[in-house]
Amino acid sequence: MRLRDRSIAKSLTFVLSLGILCLIISCGKKGNPIPKSLPVPGGITDLSGEVKDGVLFLSFTMPTKNKDGSDIVNLGGFRIMKGCSSCSAALGTLKEIHLDDTRGFTIQGNKLYIYDDDLAPGYQYSYRVHPVTKKGMAGDASNVFSIQWQEPPSKPAGPVSVAVNDGVVELSWQQEDGYSYNAYRHDDNAYPLFPVNRELLAKPFFVDTGLVNGQKYLYDIRKVKDQSGVRWEGEGLRVEATPRDLTPPSVPLGVKAEKRGGAARVSWMASEGMDLAGYNVYRLVAGKAQRLTKTPVRETSYIDRDIAPYRYLSYYVTSVDLSGNESEPSTESVVVLKE
């Protein structure tokens, strides 16, 4: 029995050793592949801030490359960090931006914008951004943007005066020392991130051109002051304006009056213009003009049948557009009614 036990023990030892050896060399079979680390988005280097409409707007260029230089294909969003150094508050998550969402941020061009309106005067705030993959893996931290919060400029001294013309709105307001200005136009009810003026307005005057006549536009006029490398802009003073066509059509040409039986016939050449509504016909009696057409006529001739009392009459014609603008009078034409 002892020999048999020894033989069994030796056999077990051999099998166990063989099993261990197979594990070490995998018995000629390949094991499960070790997954490679997923690419991590590259860092953001241009995080900056600007005070618009009385709140802090943060912006940065969205990264397009991973840390390894490959193109980003799995960018899910951003983690916005905020801290308050003067109130001993460490950096913590302010916002989680998910690019699949449509709220809480705005993208213009290749830059992303968010705002923070939870700020108190006299406190120093710092911000940092991490790009985050769709799997929730955070990339490197951005540069730190810091700002000492203060009260933004107040609204401009009103009122804002409005003058309109053909496709044009002119805005003017009171000048205040030490401030420049920005003018914002609300298009399609979208919040305006950028002013319509290309450069800061040094004078309290702005002209907006290329507008649609008859369409109502909403503007914000805001005071601006640069301080410590940051542009500070307060809340706006709002005003509405509707440009309209004030340009009269061309003067009718070739006006001719002649007697036709017991009436006088006035004719003219057609005026050019896509918005032409028609023509008004006037006659002069004792030097005073009488308009014969209650509403503009579309034809290029008119019959005046009320001529019995007169020996001769003079006529002229004007063009009228759809906005009610009337041209200057045409050349007068005189017709002799009685010899």
C-alpha positions in Angstrom: 0.0 0.0 0.0 2.8 2.4 0.7 4.4 1.8 -2.7 1.0 2.3 -4.3 0.5 5.5 -2.4 3.9 6.7 -3.4 3.1 6.0 -7.0 -0.2 7.9 -6.9 1.5 10.8 -5.2 4.2 10.9 -7.9 1.5 10.8 -10.6 -0.4 13.7 -9.0 2.8 15.7 -8.6 3.6 15.1 -12.3 0.1 16.1 -13.4 0.1 19.2 -11.2 3.5 20.2 -12.6 2.3 19.7 -16.1 -0.7 21.9 -15.4 1.4 24.7 -14.0 3.7 24.5 -17.0 0.7 24.7 -19.4 -0.5 27.8 -17.6 2.9 29.4 -18.0 3.4 28.6 -21.6 -0.4 28.5 -22.4 0.0 25.0 -23.8 0.6 26.5 -27.2 -2.7 28.6 -27.2 -2.9 32.4 -27.3 -4.4 34.2 -24.3 -6.9 37.1 -24.3 -5.4 40.3 -25.8 -4.6 43.1 -23.4 -6.7 46.1 -24.5 -4.8 49.3 -25.5 -5.5 52.5 -23.6 -8.1 54.7 -25.3 -6.9 58.0 -26.6 -7.4 61.0 -24.3 -8.4 64.4 -25.6 -5.7 67.0 -25.7 -5.8 70.0 -23.3 -7.3 73.4 -23.8 -4.9 76.3 -23.7 -7.1 79.4 -24.4 -9.7 79.4 -21.7 -10.7 83.1 -21.2 -13.5 85.3 -19.9 -15.4 88.4 -20.8 -18.1 90.2 -19.0 -21.1 90.6 -21.3 -24.6 91.7 -20.3 -23.5 91.9 -16.7 -22.5 88.2 -16.4 -19.2 86.4 -17.0 -18.9 84.5 -20.3 -16.2 81.8 -20.5 -15.0 80.6 -23.8 -12.4 78.3 -25.3 -11.5 76.6 -28.5 -12.8 73.1 -28.8 -9.9 70.6 -29.1 -9.6 68.5 -32.3 -6.6 66.3 -31.4 -5.9 63.7 -28.8 -2.8 63.8 -26.7 -1.2 61.2 -29.0 -1.9 63.5 -32.0 -4.8 61.5 -33.5 -8.1 63.1 -34.4 -10.7 63.3 -31.6 -13.7 61.1 -32.5 -15.1 60.4 -29.1 -15.4 63.8 -27.5 -18.4 63.8 -25.3 -18.3 67.2 -23.6 -16.5 69.2 -21.0 -16.2 69.5 -17.2 -16.1 73.2 -16.1 -14.3 73.7 -12.8 -14.7 76.7 -10.5 -13.0 77.9 -7.4 -13.0 80.9 -5.1 -9.5 81.7 -3.8 -10.6 84.6 -1.6 -13.3 82.6 0.0 -11.2 79.4 0.5 -13.3 77.3 -1.9 -11.3 74.7 -3.8 -11.9 74.0 -7.5 -15.1 72.0 -7.9 -17.4 71.1 -10.8 -19.5 74.1 -11.9 -21.1 72.5 -15.0 -21.0 69.3 -16.9 -21.3 70.1 -20.6 -22.7 67.3 -22.8 -22.3 68.0 -26.5 -25.4 65.8 -27.3 -27.5 68.3 -25.3 -28.6 71.7 -26.6 -28.8 73.6 -23.4 -26.3 75.3 -21.1 -23.8 76.3 -23.8 -23.4 77.9 -27.3 -21.0 77.0 -30.0 -19.9 79.7 -32.5 -17.4 78.7 -35.1 -14.9 76.4 -33.2 -15.4 78.1 -29.8 -17.7 77.1 -27.0 -19.3 79.7 -24.7 -20.9 79.3 -21.3 -21.8 81.9 -18.6 -21.6 82.1 -14.9 -24.0 84.5 -13.1 -23.3 83.3 -9.5 -20.6 85.9 -8.6 -20.2 88.3 -5.7 -18.3 91.6 -5.9 -14.8 91.5 -4.2 -14.2 87.8 -4.6 -11.5 86.2 -6.7 -12.7 83.3 -8.9 -10.7 80.8 -10.9 -11.9 78.5 -13.7 -10.5 75.4 -15.4 -11.8 73.0 -18.1 -11.3 69.3 -18.8 -12.4 67.7 -22.1 -14.3 64.5 -21.4 -14.7 61.5 -23.8 -18.1 59.8 -24.3 -16.9 57.1 -21.9 -16.4 59.7 -19.2 -12.5 59.8 -19.4 -11.2 63.3 -18.7 -8.3 64.8 -20.6 -5.7 67.2 -19.3 -6.8 70.4 -17.5 -6.8 73.7 -19.4 -5.1 76.8 -18.4 -6.6 78.6 -15.4 -8.6 81.8 -16.0 -9.0 84.1 -12.9 -11.0 87.2 -12.4 -11.6 89.6 -9.5 -15.4 90.2 -9.7 -16.8 93.7 -9.4 -20.0 95.4 -10.3 -20.4 95.7 -14.1 -21.2 99.0 -15.8 -24.8 100.2 -15.4 -27.1 100.6 -18.4 -26.4 103.6 -20.7 -28.2 106.8 -20.0 -31.3 106.8 -22.0 -33.3 107.2 -24.0 -32.1 105.8 -27.2 -33.2 107.8 -30.2 -34.2 105.9 -33.3 -34.3 107.1 -37.0 -35.2 104.7 -39.8 -34.8 104.8 -43.5 -34.8 102.4 -46.4 -33.1 99.3 -44.9 -31.4 101.4 -42.3 -31.7 102.0 -38.6 -29.8 104.8 -36.9 -29.4 104.7 -33.1 -28.1 107.5 -30.8 -27.9 108.0 -27.0 -26.1 110.1 -24.4 -22.3 110.1 -24.1 -20.8 109.1 -20.7 -17.2 109.8 -19.9 -14.9 106.8 -19.6 -17.0 104.4 -21.6 -17.2 102.9 -25.0 -20.3 101.1 -26.3 -21.5 97.9 -28.1 -24.7 97.5 -30.1 -26.3 94.1 -30.2 -29.1 93.0 -32.5 -31.5 90.1 -31.6 -32.0 88.0 -34.7 -34.6 85.2 -34.8 -35.0 85.5 -31.0 -31.5 84.1 -30.5 -29.3 85.6 -27.8 -26.7 87.8 -29.5 -23.2 86.8 -28.4 -21.4 89.4 -30.6 -22.1 93.0 -31.3 -23.1 94.2 -34.7 -20.5 96.9 -34.6 -17.0 95.6 -35.7 -15.1 97.9 -33.4 -16.0 99.4 -30.0 -18.1 102.5 -30.5 -16.3 105.6 -29.1 -19.3 107.8 -29.8 -22.9 107.2 -28.8 -24.1 106.6 -32.4 -24.6 103.5 -34.5 -26.0 102.9 -38.0 -27.2 99.4 -39.0 -27.6 98.8 -42.7 -28.8 96.0 -45.0 -32.0 95.4 -43.1 -35.4 94.3 -44.3 -38.0 97.0 -44.6 -41.1 96.4 -42.4 -39.3 93.9 -40.1 -39.1 94.8 -36.4 -35.6 94.7 -34.9 -34.6 94.6 -31.2 -31.4 96.2 -30.1 -29.3 96.3 -26.9 -26.9 99.2 -26.3 -24.3 98.4 -23.6 -21.6 100.4 -21.9 -18.1 98.9 -22.1 -15.0 99.4 -20.0 -11.6 97.7 -20.1 -10.0 96.8 -16.8 -7.1 94.5 -15.9 -7.1 93.0 -19.3 -10.8 92.1 -19.2 -13.6 93.8 -21.1 -16.4 94.6 -18.7 -19.9 95.2 -20.3 -23.1 95.9 -18.4 -26.7 95.2 -19.1 -28.2 96.8 -22.2 -30.7 99.5 -22.9 -33.2 98.0 -25.3 -35.0 99.6 -28.1 -37.1 98.5 -31.1 -36.9 99.8 -34.6 -38.6 99.0 -37.9 -36.8 100.3 -41.1 -39.1 101.3 -43.9 -38.8 102.4 -47.5 -38.5 106.2 -47.7 -37.1 106.3 -51.3 -39.6 107.6 -53.8 -40.0 106.0 -57.2 -38.8 107.6 -60.4 -40.7 110.6 -61.9 -43.0 109.7 -64.8 -41.7 110.7 -68.3 -43.5 111.7 -71.5 -46.6 113.2 -69.9 -49.0 114.5 -72.6 -52.4 116.1 -72.3 -54.8 116.4 -75.2 -58.4 117.1 -75.9 -60.6 114.1 -76.8 -64.2 115.2 -77.5 -65.6 116.6 -74.3 -62.8 115.4 -72.2 -59.1 115.7 -71.7 -56.8 112.6 -72.0 -53.6 112.5 -70.0 -51.0 109.9 -70.9 -47.4 109.1 -69.8 -44.7 106.5 -70.0 -44.5 103.6 -67.5 -42.1 104.1 -64.6 -39.6 101.4 -63.5 -39.7 99.8 -60.1 -40.6 96.5 -58.6 -42.6 98.1 -55.8 -44.6 100.5 -58.0 -48.2 100.9 -56.8 -49.4 103.2 -59.5 -49.7 106.9 -60.5 -51.5 110.0 -59.3 -52.8 112.6 -61.8 -53.0 116.2 -60.8 -54.5 119.2 -62.7 -53.7 122.9 -62.1 -56.5 125.4 -61.8 -55.6 129.0 -61.1 -52.2 127.8 -60.0 -53.6 125.3 -57.4 -53.1 121.6 -57.8 -56.0 119.2 -57.6 -55.5 115.5 -57.3 -57.9 113.7 -59.6 -57.1 110.1 -58.5 -58.4 109.0 -55.1 -56.0 106.0 -55.2 -53.0 105.5 -57.5 -54.0 104.1 -60.9 -52.1 101.3 -62.6 -52.8 102.4 -66.1 -50.6 104.9 -68.0 -53.5 107.2 -69.0 -56.3 109.0 -67.4 -59.5 110.7 -68.8 -60.6 113.9 -67.1 -64.3 114.5 -68.0 -64.9 117.5 -65.8 -63.5 120.2 -68.2 -66.6 122.2 -69.3 -65.9 125.4 -67.3 -62.3 125.7 -68.3 -60.6 127.3 -71.3 -57.3 125.5 -70.8 -55.8 123.2 -68.1 -52.4 121.9 -67.0 -51.7 118.4 -65.8 -48.8 116.6 -64.2 -48.3 113.0 -62.9 -46.5 111.4 -60.0 -45.4 107.8 -59.3 -46.3 106.1 -56.0 -44.7 103.0 -54.5 -46.1 100.3 -52.2 -44.8 102.1 -49.2 -46.7 105.2 -50.1 -43.7 107.2 -51.2 -44.6 109.7 -54.0 -42.2 111.0 -56.6 -41.6 114.5 -57.6 -44.1 116.0 -60.1 -43.5 115.3 -63.8 -43.2 118.0 -66.3 -46.5 119.8 -66.8 -48.5 119.4 -70.0 -51.0 122.1 -71.0 -54.1 121.4 -73.1 -56.3 124.1 -74.8 -60.0 123.3 -74.4 -61.6 126.3 -76.0 -60.1 128.5 -78.8 
